[in-house]
């Protein structure tokens, strides 16, 4: 048992399949009871893509030697278990941008200025921002990350500002011409702050569930992973049961 808990991040194919199947099972009631199938399938597609991107971020970041089934299945299960996350496509769109930007920034090194990487990462952040606060927070967090990594210079900062300008000009043209109104920030349905908080909390918990067993393989990390997995599954089941009773 101690060996299993200490090496829980090394779970084989059976463990990966079980977690993926559990995640799929939580989607079935939402699909059967959905009043807006397009929104639900969009959210499902974004969550699948993000699960793959999380796996790539951990792999490209050196946390795993190979693309890990433990990473993708844990993220998929944790995010799928909570029904409130099945309709919050806006949050998953933002997470998509964050993960893509991280993959771009992981290519930075000290042999050259990361002007191209920062331009692309900033443009991604600006593109996926669904509300102004997300846009401002995303850009500030990006600049903070560059400062911490000692990659911020005048040229790098200028490339980031150019990306912001490109986004502003593009949206200005779209507004002036009256094109693609569905993607205008003011026309995107807004979520309540509670929904953002739930999604953000589950994302952070899922990241911690993955990171601890990988960086600190121990019995304690295994126990933490097991307890949080059981709690997430229990909350998901209770939430679905409550929804079924309400219906």
PAFI-563923 format. One record per residue: residue in one letter; x, z, y of N, C-alpha, C, O in turn. Coordinates in pm, whole numbers, padded with zeros to 5 digits, always signed. Last residue first. Example, Ala and Ser with C-alpha at 12.3 -4.5 7.8 and 13.67 -1.06 7.14 Angstrom:
<nodes>
s+01285+00708-00225+01367+00714-00106+01290+00787+00003+01341+00804+00114a+01319+00780-00569+01230+00780-00450+01320+00780-00330+01424+00846-00332
</nodes>
This chain:
<nodes>
x-03510-01067+01827-03585-01190+01804-03707-01165+01716-03782-01257+01687x-03412-00810+01795-03476-00847+01921-03561-00971+01906-03670-00980+01962x-03293-00832+01546-03408-00741+01562-03486-00777+01689-03609-00774+01691x-03086-01010+01607-03188-01049+01510-03313-00963+01523-03425-01012+01513x-02934-00856+01784-02996-00980+01832-03108-01025+01739-03212-01073+01784x-02851-00655+01611-02935-00620+01725-03006-00743+01778-03123-00736+01814x-02691-00806+01440-02809-00738+01387-02906-00701+01499-03027-00713+01484x-02486-00884+01615-02574-00986+01556-02702-00924+01504-02810-00980+01520x-02379-00627+01663-02430-00708+01774-02525-00815+01722-02633-00834+01778x-02295-00551+01409-02398-00472+01478-02461-00552+01590-02582-00545+01612x-02099-00748+01362-02215-00738+01274-02329-00662+01343-02445-00704+01337x-01919-00688+01573-01982-00820+01562-02106-00817+01476-02207-00876+01513x-01843-00427+01509-01911-00454+01637-01984-00588+01630-02097-00599+01676x-01718-00478+01263-01834-00389+01269-01914-00413+01397-02037-00418+01394x-01506-00643+01339-01607-00694+01246-01734-00609+01252-01845-00662+01248x-01369-00460+01502-01420-00585+01558-01529-00643+01469-01633-00687+01518x-01305-00260+01312-01388-00228+01427-01450-00355+01488-01569-00357+01521x-01139-00401+01134-01264-00343+01085-01359-00313+01201-01479-00339+01191x-00929-00461+01313-01002-00569+01245-01138-00518+01196-01239-00584+01215x-00840-00207+01383-00899-00293+01487-00978-00408+01425-01081-00449+01478x-00743-00120+01129-00850-00048+01198-00919-00136+01302-01042-00141+01309x-00539-00310+01075-00652-00293+00984-00770-00227+01053-00884-00271+01039x-00363-00273+01292-00425-00405+01268-00549-00390+01181-00652-00451+01209x-00290-00005+01254-00356-00047+01377-00429-00179+01356-00544-00195+01398x-00162-00026+01004-00283+00056+01017-00361+00016+01143-00484+00004+01139x+00054-00190+01076-00043-00235+00976-00173-00158+00983-00281-00215+00970x+00185-00025+01256+00132-00153+01303+00027-00206+01206-00075-00260+01248x+00257+00183+01075+00170+00210+01190+00107+00083+01245-00012+00082+01277x+00431+00052+00903+00304+00103+00849+00205+00130+00963+00086+00103+00950x+00563-00238+01072+00570-00101+01024+00434-00062+00967+00336-00135+00982x+00709-00467+01273+00649-00454+01140+00670-00313+01084+00782-00274+01052x+00693-00545+01566+00725-00413+01511+00659-00398+01374+00562-00323+01361x+00626-00813+01605+00745-00757+01670+00789-00625+01611+00908-00595+01605x+00402-00851+01436+00512-00947+01437+00639-00886+01494+00747-00904+01438x+00225-00639+01480+00280-00659+01345+00397-00757+01341+00482-00747+01252x+00190-00686+01773+00248-00564+01715+00303-00584+01573+00419-00549+01548x+00065-00941+01808+00201-00915+01855+00265-00794+01787+00382-00800+01749x-00196-00933+01708-00100-01030+01655+00043-00986+01686+00131-00995+01600x-00315-00731+01853-00325-00728+01706-00223-00822+01642-00171-00793+01535x-00272-00828+02111-00202-00706+02067-00204-00695+01915-00105-00655+01854x-00448-01045+02110-00305-01067+02133-00224-00949+02084-00119-00967+02023x-00690-00909+02074-00645-01004+01972-00496-01031+01986-00424-01041+01886x-00698-00768+02317-00692-00695+02191-00642-00785+02078-00560-00743+01996x-00717-00980+02499-00601-00891+02503-00586-00813+02373-00474-00793+02325x-00967-01086+02418-00845-01168+02415-00720-01081+02414-00627-01106+02337x-01137-00871+02467-01120-00917+02329-00994-01002+02317-00921-00993+02218x-01111-00857+02750-01075-00744+02666-01050-00785+02521-00954-00739+02458x-01211-01106+02832-01072-01070+02860-01025-00956+02772-00911-00957+02725x-01477-01083+02744-01390-01189+02692-01243-01156+02714-01160-01176+02625x-01562-00860+02896-01567-00858+02750-01471-00961+02690-01395-00931+02599x-01520-00955+03160-01450-00835+03112-01448-00828+02959-01346-00796+02899x-01690-01172+03176-01546-01194+03193-01469-01075+03136-01365-01093+03072x-01929-01031+03145-01891-01131+03046-01742-01163+03054-01675-01178+02952x-01931-00874+03376-01927-00808+03245-01884-00905+03136-01811-00868+03044x-01960-01055+03578-01828-00994+03562-01817-00923+03427-01708-00912+03371x-02137-01348+03467-02134-01213+03524-01998-01151+03497-01929-01191+03403x-02045-01688+03543-02067-01578+03449-02066-01446+03524-02004-01432+03629x-02193-01979+03686-02105-01863+03696-02143-01758+03593-02261-01741+03562x-02189-02328+03623-02261-02198+03609-02163-02081+03607-02062-02084+03535x-02060-02539+03870-02035-02483+03738-02107-02348+03728-02090-02262+03815x-02081-02619+04129-02190-02657+04039-02171-02605+03897-02259-02623+03813x-01853-02546+04261-01977-02481+04302-02094-02514+04211-02197-02446+04215x-01664-02715+04145-01658-02572+04119-01790-02503+04153-01833-02412+04082x-01768-03010+03988-01742-02941+04113-01754-02791+04088-01844-02746+04018x-01842-03138+03760-01716-03063+03755-01682-02997+03887-01577-02933+03898x-02078-03268+03821-02082-03162+03720-01955-03079+03717-01957-02963+03675x-02025-03478+03994-02074-03352+04051-02072-03236+03952-02064-03120+03992x-01881-03730+03996-01857-03623+03898-01900-03486+03950-01822-03391+03951x-01887-03817+04348-01862-03848+04207-01847-03721+04124-01805-03617+04176x-01908-03833+04624-02022-03788+04546-02010-03817+04398-02110-03839+04330x-01703-03888+04793-01765-04003+04727-01889-03963+04646-01966-04050+04604x-01638-03629+04873-01670-03730+04975-01744-03848+04913-01838-03901+04972x-01578-03506+04629-01688-03457+04712-01733-03564+04811-01852-03586+04829x-01356-03658+04550-01475-03654+04465-01596-03605+04543-01706-03658+04525x-01178-03598+04759-01224-03736+04738-01351-03738+04656-01444-03812+04688x-01143-03324+04714-01196-03371+04840-01250-03513+04829-01356-03544+04884x-01024-03324+04465-01160-03270+04477-01224-03311+04608-01345-03330+04614x-00778-03444+04543-00863-03506+04441-01006-03455+04452-01100-03535+04450x-00677-03256+04726-00707-03393+04769-00802-03460+04672-00897-03527+04713x-00645-03032+04556-00731-03024+04675-00772-03164+04721-00889-03187+04751x-00460-03130+04367-00593-03085+04325-00690-03082+04442-00805-03124+04429x-00244-03180+04532-00303-03289+04455-00444-03253+04412-00536-03334+04419x-00186-02921+04620-00232-03022+04716-00299-03139+04645-00399-03191+04694x-00092-02809+04383-00213-02754+04446-00272-02855+04543-00394-02873+04549x+00138-02965+04353+00033-02971+04251-00099-02917+04306-00205-02973+04279x+00280-02879+04577+00238-03019+04569+00126-03035+04466+00031-03109+04488x+00333-02615+04507+00245-02642+04621+00195-02786+04620+00081-02812+04658x+00512-02663+04297+00386-02596+04270+00286-02621+04382+00168-02645+04357x+00721-02777+04435+00654-02857+04332+00519-02795+04296+00423-02867+04268x+00797-02560+04595+00741-02679+04658+00667-02766+04556+00562-02822+04587x+00904-02390+04401+00785-02348+04474+00717-02467+04541+00594-02475+04544x+01123-02548+04326+01021-02514+04228+00892-02473+04296+00783-02515+04256x+01265-02552+04567+01221-02678+04506+01109-02652+04405+01012-02727+04399x+01319-02279+04607+01239-02353+04706+01185-02483+04646+01070-02520+04673x+01260-02110+04293+01347-02160+04399+01260-02236+04497+01141-02256+04473x+01228-01913+04012+01167-01950+04139+01275-01991+04239+01368-01915+04267x+01330-01813+03786+01321-01959+03793+01263-02007+03926+01251-02127+03949x+01332-01555+03685+01439-01599+03775+01446-01752+03782+01554-01811+03785x+01119-01453+03555+01210-01534+03474+01327-01590+03556+01412-01662+03504x+00991-01337+03771+01043-01251+03665+01146-01326+03581+01248-01270+03541x+00917-01570+03908+01009-01474+03971+01072-01384+03866+01192-01358+03871x+00741-01685+03728+00863-01757+03763+00966-01663+03827+01086-01675+03803x+00538-01493+03729+00609-01522+03604+00742-01591+03634+00843-01559+03572x+00448-01518+03994+00508-01393+03949+00589-01412+03821+00696-01354+03807x+00341-01776+03982+00456-01750+04069+00526-01620+04029+00649-01612+04030x+00132-01723+03800+00235-01822+03769+00360-01798+03853+00472-01800+03801x-00020-01543+03945+00042-01499+03820+00153-01595+03778+00256-01552+03727x-00104-01713+04153-00020-01596+04182+00050-01544+04057+00167-01505+04062x-00258-01898+04008-00139-01943+04081-00046-01826+04111+00076-01838+04096x-00460-01728+03904-00374-01807+03816-00246-01851+03884-00138-01843+03825x-00585-01625+04131-00515-01534+04040-00418-01610+03951-00308-01564+03925x-00695-01861+04239-00598-01783+04316-00516-01693+04224-00394-01685+04237x-00864-01942+04023-00761-02031+04078-00653-01952+04150-00534-01971+04126x-01034-01726+03997-00948-01763+03884-00834-01852+03931-00721-01838+03885x-01165-01737+04242-01083-01620+04211-00988-01648+04095-00875-01600+04094x-01314-01982+04230-01198-01967+04319-01107-01851+04282-00985-01863+04290x-01380-02088+03892-01420-02016+04013-01297-01995+04099-01185-01991+04047x-01251-02239+03708-01395-02261+03722-01454-02185+03840-01565-02215+03884x-00955-02407+03649-01017-02297+03726-01164-02328+03751-01197-02432+03808x-00835-02624+03535-00928-02546+03451-00996-02432+03526-01085-02368+03471x-00676-02726+03744-00777-02810+03681-00880-02728+03605-00999-02758+03610x-00493-02531+03813-00589-02575+03914-00704-02654+03852-00817-02648+03900x-00346-02516+03575-00418-02398+03624-00526-02438+03724-00637-02385+03721x-00237-02776+03574-00327-02733+03466-00410-02614+03511-00531-02611+03490x-00075-02762+03799-00185-02859+03796-00286-02823+03687-00406-02838+03706x+00110-02572+03714+00022-02542+03827-00098-02635+03828-00210-02592+03856x+00232-02714+03505+00164-02587+03477+00067-02551+03590-00044-02506+03564x+00343-02932+03645+00241-02955+03543+00163-02827+03514+00040-02832+03499x+00525-02796+03815+00422-02886+03870+00309-02904+03771+00192-02892+03807x+00684-02667+03627+00601-02587+03716+00492-02672+03780+00379-02626+03797x+00811-02886+03503+00730-02792+03424+00634-02713+03513+00517-02694+03478x+00946-03003+03720+00844-03078+03648+00751-02985+03571+00629-03002+03573x+01121-02792+03799+01023-02849+03893+00910-02922+03821+00793-02906+03855x+01313-02603+03703+01191-02634+03628+01083-02693+03719+00968-02650+03716x+01649-02703+03718+01533-02645+03787+01405-02694+03722+01391-02812+03691x+01852-02650+03423+01798-02735+03530+01680-02662+03595+01620-02572+03537x+01941-02457+03257+02030-02571+03279+01979-02666+03387+02053-02751+03436x+01779-02254+03180+01862-02230+03298+01956-02346+03329+02042-02335+03416x+01449-02380+03096+01579-02322+03062+01661-02311+03191+01615-02352+03297x+01113-02425+02983+01209-02399+03089+01340-02346+03031+01340-02277+02930x+00924-02445+02792+01030-02546+02788+01135-02524+02896+01235-02596+02901x+00732-02265+02848+00828-02226+02745+00942-02327+02731+01043-02299+02668x+00563-02398+03021+00666-02311+03079+00769-02265+02976+00881-02231+03013x+00394-02529+02836+00479-02608+02928+00594-02522+02980+00708-02567+02983x+00271-02313+02716+00348-02406+02634+00441-02491+02719+00553-02521+02679x+00142-02203+02939+00248-02128+02872+00335-02220+02786+00457-02206+02784x-00047-02404+02991+00056-02375+03091+00172-02299+03029+00288-02326+03060x-00204-02377+02760-00131-02502+02785-00019-02481+02886+00092-02532+02869x-00302-02117+02803-00219-02145+02686-00140-02275+02703-00023-02282+02665x-00449-02150+03041-00341-02051+03033-00246-02084+02919-00124-02079+02935x-00639-02345+02965-00540-02374+03069-00422-02279+03064-00307-02321+03080x-00780-02197+02773-00716-02323+02736-00606-02359+02836-00496-02399+02799x-00884-01995+02932-00782-01961+02833-00708-02085+02784-00588-02080+02757x-01070-02152+03073-00960-02088+03145-00847-02052+03049-00730-02073+03079x-01236-02218+02858-01171-02324+02934-01052-02268+03012-00945-02330+03016x-01328-01969+02788-01242-02040+02692-01172-02159+02758-01062-02196+02719x-01485-01916+03012-01370-01831+02981-01274-01904+02888-01152-01899+02907x-01681-02118+02990-01595-02112+03108-01468-02030+03081-01359-02068+03121x-01826-02068+02765-01729-02177+02758-01634-02174+02877-01521-02222+02868x-01972-01843+02636-01890-01834+02758-01783-01943+02758-01663-01914+02751x-02103-01831+02401-02164-01913+02506-02082-01914+02635-02120-01979+02733x-01969-01664+02235-02010-01793+02181-02071-01885+02286-02089-02004+02261x-01920-01412+02321-01817-01511+02349-01856-01651+02304-01783-01746+02331x-02125-01258+02225-02123-01286+02369-02022-01394+02404-02036-01461+02507x-02066-01213+01954-02161-01319+01990-02158-01355+02138-02186-01469+02174x-01755-01166+01818-01841-01116+01925-01935-01226+01973-01887-01325+02029x-01603-01306+01631-01687-01194+01585-01787-01148+01690-01893-01095+01655x-01434-01494+01740-01560-01541+01683-01656-01427+01653-01777-01447+01649x-01208-01354+01815-01287-01418+01920-01424-01462+01869-01520-01466+01946x-01115-01264+01564-01144-01169+01671-01235-01230+01777-01330-01166+01822x-01078-01504+01415-01171-01402+01369-01212-01310+01484-01331-01281+01500x-00883-01638+01572-01012-01700+01544-01116-01596+01503-01229-01598+01552x-00666-01455+01562-00728-01491+01690-00868-01546+01667-00963-01507+01736x-00619-01458+01283-00652-01333+01352-00721-01362+01485-00822-01300+01517x-00558-01726+01230-00676-01666+01168-00717-01536+01237-00836-01507+01248x-00323-01771+01380-00443-01851+01407-00568-01786+01349-00674-01790+01412x-00146-01574+01269-00177-01581+01412-00309-01652+01435-00397-01599+01503x-00136-01632+00996-00175-01497+01041-00219-01501+01187-00319-01438+01224x-00029-01884+00983-00171-01869+00953-00223-01733+00995-00341-01720+01028x+00208-01999+01217+00163-01890+01130+00012-01890+01111-00065-01895+01207x+00475-02222+01231+00334-02200+01269+00268-02107+01167+00272-02132+01047x+00777-02023+01185+00695-02141+01156+00555-02117+01212+00518-02002+01237x+00878-01793+01290+00971-01901+01255+00901-02033+01229+00958-02140+01249x+00736-01637+01578+00729-01673+01437+00824-01789+01410+00848-01872+01498x+00827-01605+01836+00772-01487+01768+00759-01511+01618+00768-01417+01539x+00913-01824+01983+01009-01758+01894+00957-01634+01823+01035-01564+01758x+00742-01975+02128+00803-01861+02196+00898-01783+02108+00958-01685+02154x+00644-02151+01942+00738-02203+02041+00809-02090+02116+00922-02107+02162x+00475-01962+01807+00581-02035+01737+00687-02084+01835+00806-02062+01814x+00301-01871+02001+00382-01774+01928+00498-01841+01856+00607-01784+01846x+00193-02122+02074+00261-02039+02173+00351-01936+02105+00466-01917+02146x+00069-02205+01837+00183-02280+01888+00262-02200+01991+00385-02207+01995x-00138-02015+01815-00039-02025+01709+00087-02097+01759+00198-02056+01727x-00276-02085+02047-00218-01951+02035-00109-01951+01928-00002-01895+01947x-00363-02342+01975-00265-02327+02083-00199-02189+02080-00080-02177+02108x-00549-02284+01776-00431-02363+01742-00323-02344+01848-00205-02333+01815x-00733-02146+01932-00673-02080+01817-00545-02151+01775-00444-02088+01743x-00811-02344+02113-00733-02230+02161-00667-02153+02047-00556-02102+02063x-00961-02510+01944-00840-02561+02008-00751-02447+02053-00630-02451+02035x-01169-02331+01882-01085-02387+01775-00953-02436+01833-00846-02409+01778x-01279-02291+02135-01222-02177+02062-01131-02224+01948-01027-02163+01922x-01371-02546+02203-01265-02485+02283-01198-02370+02208-01077-02352+02217x-01573-02575+02006-01458-02665+02009-01341-02608+02087-01226-02619+02045x-01746-02368+02084-01685-02366+01951-01560-02454+01948-01457-02415+01894x-01825-02461+02337-01752-02334+02325-01679-02325+02191-01565-02281+02185x-01959-02692+02252-01845-02702+02345-01759-02577+02336-01636-02585+02329x-02159-02582+02101-02059-02664+02033-01935-02685+02121-01823-02694+02072x-02303-02452+02307-02248-02376+02194-02137-02454+02124-02032-02398+02092x-02380-02661+02475-02293-02555+02527-02226-02479+02413-02108-02444+02422x-02542-02803+02291-02427-02867+02355-02328-02762+02406-02207-02773+02383x-02751-02633+02222-02651-02666+02121-02526-02728+02183-02416-02708+02132x-02925-02403+02340-02844-02505+02405-02727-02538+02313-02619-02480+02323x-03036-02218+02180-03129-02297+02260-03057-02410+02332-03121-02503+02381x-02951-02111+01852-02909-02163+01982-03019-02244+02050-03085-02327+01987x-02979-02005+01603-03068-01953+01707-03039-02012+01845-03095-01966+01945x-02784-02132+01449-02924-02139+01406-03021-02098+01516-03132-02150+01523x-02550-02059+01586-02589-02201+01578-02737-02214+01542-02807-02299+01597x-02550-01783+01548-02554-01837+01685-02599-01982+01684-02675-02025+01770x-02526-01761+01267-02648-01715+01336-02661-01772+01478-02771-01805+01522x-02259-01889+01238-02381-01945+01178-02509-01894+01246-02595-01976+01279x-02045-01749+01339-02100-01859+01420-02234-01910+01366-02313-01967+01441x-01971-01571+01148-02028-01516+01271-02089-01626+01359-02174-01598+01443x-01857-01742+00957-01983-01674+00926-02049-01619+01051-02172-01620+01061x-01614-01808+01076-01718-01912+01063-01855-01846+01039-01956-01890+01095x-01480-01563+01044-01508-01616+01177-01618-01719+01175-01705-01720+01261x-01466-01553+00764-01540-01450+00837-01576-01497+00977-01687-01475+01025x-01296-01773+00722-01434-01777+00672-01521-01672+00742-01637-01699+00774x-01062-01672+00837-01123-01793+00892-01269-01803+00849-01356-01837+00929x-01010-01452+00671-01036-01431+00813-01104-01552+00876-01193-01537+00960x-00971-01589+00423-01076-01487+00438-01111-01466+00585-01229-01462+00620x-00747-01750+00476-00876-01812+00446-00991-01713+00466-01096-01748+00519x-00549-01553+00510-00581-01646+00618-00719-01708+00598-00798-01717+00692x-00544-01437+00255-00581-01358+00372-00621-01445+00489-00717-01414+00560x-00458-01664+00095-00589-01598+00075-00635-01516+00195-00752-01524+00234x-00196-01727+00201-00310-01817+00222-00445-01749+00198-00538-01773+00274x-00061-01404+00296-00057-01539+00242-00182-01618+00274-00262-01582+00360x+00083-01207+00555-00027-01234+00462-00024-01381+00419+00011-01469+00497x+00270-01097+00716+00317-01196+00619+00209-01231+00518+00238-01278+00408x+00167-00896+00858+00178-01023+00928+00225-01135+00836+00220-01252+00872x+00197-00681+00691+00063-00740+00702+00066-00874+00774-00022-00957+00753x+00403-00522+00600+00422-00667+00604+00290-00741+00617+00272-00850+00561x+00308-00265+00604+00428-00295+00681+00447-00446+00698+00500-00491+00799x+00090-00282+00430+00068-00250+00570+00188-00289+00655+00172-00341+00766x+00224-00341+00186+00123-00431+00241+00102-00408+00390+00097-00504+00468x+00386-00115+00155+00448-00247+00168+00351-00346+00230+00389-00426+00316x+00194+00082+00124+00283+00086+00239+00349-00049+00264+00366-00092+00378x+00083+00000-00121+00000+00000+00000+00087+00000+00126+00058-00072+00222
</nodes>
